Amino acid sequence: MTRTIQNPLRDERDKRLPTIAGPCGLVIFGVTGDLSRKKLMPAIYDLANRGLLPPGFSLVGFARRDWADQDFSKVVHDAVKQYARTPFRESVWDRLAEGCRFVQGAFDDDGAFDNLCTTINDLDQIRGTAGNHAFYLSIPPAAFPVVIKQLARTGLAKPGADQWRRVVIEKPFGHDLASAKQLNKIVNDVFPEESVFRIDHYLGKETVQNILALRFANQLFEPIWNGNYVDHIQITMAEDIGLGGRAGYYDGIGAARDVIQNHLLQLLALVTMEEPVSFEPRAVRAEKAKVLAATTPVEPFAETTARGQYTGGWQGGQKVPGLLQEEGFAKDSITETFAAITLAVETRRWAGVPFYLRTGKRLGRRVTEIAVVFKRAPHLPFDATATEELGQNALVFRVQPDEGVTMRFGSKVPGSTMEVRDVSMDFSYGHSFTESSPEAYERLILDMLLGEPSLFPMNDEVERSWEILDPIIKAWRSSGRPEPYQAGTWGPDSATRMLSRTGRHWRRP
Ligand SMILES: NC(=O)c1ccc[n+]([C@@H]2O[C@H](COP(=O)([O-])OP(=O)(O)OC[C@H]3O[C@@H](n4cnc5c(N)ncnc54)[C@H](OP(=O)(O)O)[C@@H]3O)[C@@H](O)[C@H]2O)c1
């Protein structure tokens, strides 16, 4: 007789079927902000349009302006019409609008939070939200503690029997290890870790989830996914926009804290982690945590990192100002708008492979990609001139804007002589699949309402990421001003030197 032994970490449900969230409501703090208008409200409508929200779903906005429920509905309506991914349908909108409520108040206003309590209790009675509520903190990070305290004071953080309460936090999760620990403590004193959902919207992107599919569903890649074959890995998030209008958030924070600590280190973890025993949250998070624990910055930082600040220049045919001329930035600001670092992953798989991470504003193009660059073939049985234009093989995950995967390899140039040159083979989401990819926020909000935590970084991952980055930022503090680079270029010269020193170069995406 045979016996099937169940893997306790494997869930055998058919995950292809769409799962609809059970009865629940969502409260958005900071509902008048940019993020809420451009991403959150449209994502909620798109989920409703796809039939993935429960019939009695309720959306409560909390802000300082003196709005009635109808004013709030109009704001949601306009945001949805302007930014939603899926077509506008009156019937879907009407159903969603019935569940929209607005509570006026500032975060330190006890009365406003008492009103919020009443509103939520009413919704449970009228809309059947069953006591299940999520609180989305789309607010300046300095306001996290006061809102969390209010949720504790009013009892809103505490679910009754068979109910849930969850909190959603937007990055930045602190600005260094000490502040991240402090924030985690404030949050975890009120909400247990399984009820905390930290949003790193990169993890909601299809291409990012495809990293694990490509690596672990195929036989082709994993055997060569190690230091025997991989020369180095480059992770780039480049933006062409400047920082006009964002001084309040960005000045004093800079590119490394804004992007490397969260998005780029999460991408690194997915590219380097070992195969999880299943795709259950516990299993995936354990592998990510393991590989981040083995990740360390490479010294000396004067040679292995680069830090820059954009100056005026031309971009897309337009003259653009430098950071120091942007409104709101201190005239002597030393905030970096470009950061590049070198990391090592000290495991048997990755020993000796450098990982180069870079991000910047006002660079040549908006692009995010992960390039796995392979070693050269150990022997080339061609004339030296035949391979002059042959580079290194590379597998590139294109995260945005043109989502897909590119493989680069050498191929014979047509003609009577043997000449080999680099060519590319592309997979593009847009061409291979008819359905359009959901927006990252659609996926993440739905997962949060379902209580599915795989795509949300945990407190220990966040703290470990700061441990990796803190020594570099500390060294930069004593190294003077960031190096200037002209808007529209690919960053400061020190970034080029960082790689050329080892005979390598950055890709020009
Ligand atoms: N924008 C993005 O694309 C983006 C991307 C990633 C992460 N984030 C993060 O997401 C969060 C929100 O970003 P955002 O760009 O939407 O910010 P924002 O445009 O500055 O909006 C902030 C919101 O918070 C409210 N607020 C501030 N202080 C308040 C107080 N004392 N009492 C009541 N309401 C208060 C504001 O309401 P009033 O209208 O009353 O001022 C506004 O609705 C931030 O943590 C940010 O770092 C944003």
The ligand as an SDF file (V2000), in Angstrom:
LIG
                    3D

 48 52  0  0  0  0  0  0  0  0999 V2000
    3.4040   59.0630   -5.1550 N   0  0  0  0  0  0  0  0  0  0  0  0
    3.9440   57.9140   -5.4460 C   0  0  0  0  0  0  0  0  0  0  0  0
    3.9730   57.4730   -6.5980 O   0  0  0  0  0  0  0  0  0  0  0  0
    4.5270   57.0380   -4.3450 C   0  0  0  0  0  0  0  0  0  0  0  0
    5.2630   55.9240   -4.6930 C   0  0  0  0  0  0  0  0  0  0  0  0
    5.7470   55.1150   -3.6690 C   0  0  0  0  0  0  0  0  0  0  0  0
    5.5080   55.4130   -2.3580 C   0  0  0  0  0  0  0  0  0  0  0  0
    4.8170   56.4980   -2.0320 N   0  0  0  0  0  0  0  0  0  0  0  0
    4.5360   56.7500   -0.6150 C   0  0  0  0  0  0  0  0  0  0  0  0
    3.1480   56.7790   -0.4500 O   0  0  0  0  0  0  0  0  0  0  0  0
    2.7820   57.7250    0.5480 C   0  0  0  0  0  0  0  0  0  0  0  0
    1.8440   58.7530   -0.0310 C   0  0  0  0  0  0  0  0  0  0  0  0
    2.4320   59.4140   -1.1430 O   0  0  0  0  0  0  0  0  0  0  0  0
    1.7340   60.5960   -1.9300 P   0  0  0  0  0  0  0  0  0  0  0  0
    2.6290   60.9270   -3.0600 O   0  0  0  0  0  0  0  0  0  0  0  0
    0.3220   60.2550   -2.2360 O   0  0  0  0  0  0  0  0  0  0  0  0
    1.7760   61.7900   -0.8610 O   0  0  0  0  0  0  0  0  0  0  0  0
    1.0440   63.1760   -0.9070 P   0  0  0  0  0  0  0  0  0  0  0  0
    0.5670   63.4860   -2.3000 O   0  0  0  0  0  0  0  0  0  0  0  0
    1.9140   64.1470   -0.2150 O   0  0  0  0  0  0  0  0  0  0  0  0
   -0.2600   62.9100   -0.0090 O   0  0  0  0  0  0  0  0  0  0  0  0
   -0.1900   62.8180    1.3660 C   0  0  0  0  0  0  0  0  0  0  0  0
   -1.5900   62.6490    1.9310 C   0  0  0  0  0  0  0  0  0  0  0  0
   -1.5270   62.6110    3.3580 O   0  0  0  0  0  0  0  0  0  0  0  0
   -2.5070   63.5020    3.8910 C   0  0  0  0  0  0  0  0  0  0  0  0
   -2.0290   64.0780    5.1450 N   0  0  0  0  0  0  0  0  0  0  0  0
   -0.7840   64.5280    5.4180 C   0  0  0  0  0  0  0  0  0  0  0  0
   -0.7190   64.9480    6.7070 N   0  0  0  0  0  0  0  0  0  0  0  0
   -1.9660   64.7570    7.2350 C   0  0  0  0  0  0  0  0  0  0  0  0
   -2.5400   64.9710    8.5210 C   0  0  0  0  0  0  0  0  0  0  0  0
   -1.8200   65.4820    9.5340 N   0  0  0  0  0  0  0  0  0  0  0  0
   -3.8130   64.6360    8.7060 N   0  0  0  0  0  0  0  0  0  0  0  0
   -4.5640   64.1240    7.7050 C   0  0  0  0  0  0  0  0  0  0  0  0
   -4.0730   63.8890    6.4600 N   0  0  0  0  0  0  0  0  0  0  0  0
   -2.8010   64.2000    6.2430 C   0  0  0  0  0  0  0  0  0  0  0  0
   -2.7000   64.5560    2.8310 C   0  0  0  0  0  0  0  0  0  0  0  0
   -3.9730   65.0830    3.0180 O   0  0  0  0  0  0  0  0  0  0  0  0
   -4.3510   66.6260    2.7610 P   0  0  0  0  0  0  0  0  0  0  0  0
   -4.9690   66.6220    1.4160 O   0  0  0  0  0  0  0  0  0  0  0  0
   -5.3140   66.9190    3.8290 O   0  0  0  0  0  0  0  0  0  0  0  0
   -3.0720   67.4130    2.8200 O   0  0  0  0  0  0  0  0  0  0  0  0
   -2.5650   63.7220    1.5470 C   0  0  0  0  0  0  0  0  0  0  0  0
   -3.8090   63.1140    1.2530 O   0  0  0  0  0  0  0  0  0  0  0  0
    4.1040   58.2890    1.0630 C   0  0  0  0  0  0  0  0  0  0  0  0
    4.5040   57.5320    2.1820 O   0  0  0  0  0  0  0  0  0  0  0  0
    5.0560   58.0660   -0.0880 C   0  0  0  0  0  0  0  0  0  0  0  0
    6.3790   57.9780    0.3640 O   0  0  0  0  0  0  0  0  0  0  0  0
    4.3080   57.3270   -3.0020 C   0  0  0  0  0  0  0  0  0  0  0  0
  1  2  1  0
  2  3  2  0
  2  4  1  0
  4  5  1  0
  4 48  2  0
  5  6  2  0
  6  7  1  0
  7  8  2  0
  8  9  1  0
  8 48  1  0
  9 10  1  0
  9 46  1  0
 10 11  1  0
 11 12  1  0
 11 44  1  0
 12 13  1  0
 13 14  1  0
 14 15  2  0
 14 16  1  0
 14 17  1  0
 17 18  1  0
 18 19  2  0
 18 20  1  0
 18 21  1  0
 21 22  1  0
 22 23  1  0
 23 24  1  0
 23 42  1  0
 24 25  1  0
 25 26  1  0
 25 36  1  0
 26 27  1  0
 26 35  1  0
 27 28  2  0
 28 29  1  0
 29 30  1  0
 29 35  2  0
 30 31  1  0
 30 32  2  0
 32 33  1  0
 33 34  2  0
 34 35  1  0
 36 37  1  0
 36 42  1  0
 37 38  1  0
 38 39  2  0
 38 40  1  0
 38 41  1  0
 42 43  1  0
 44 45  1  0
 44 46  1  0
 46 47  1  0
M  CHG  2   8   1  16  -1
M  END
$$$$
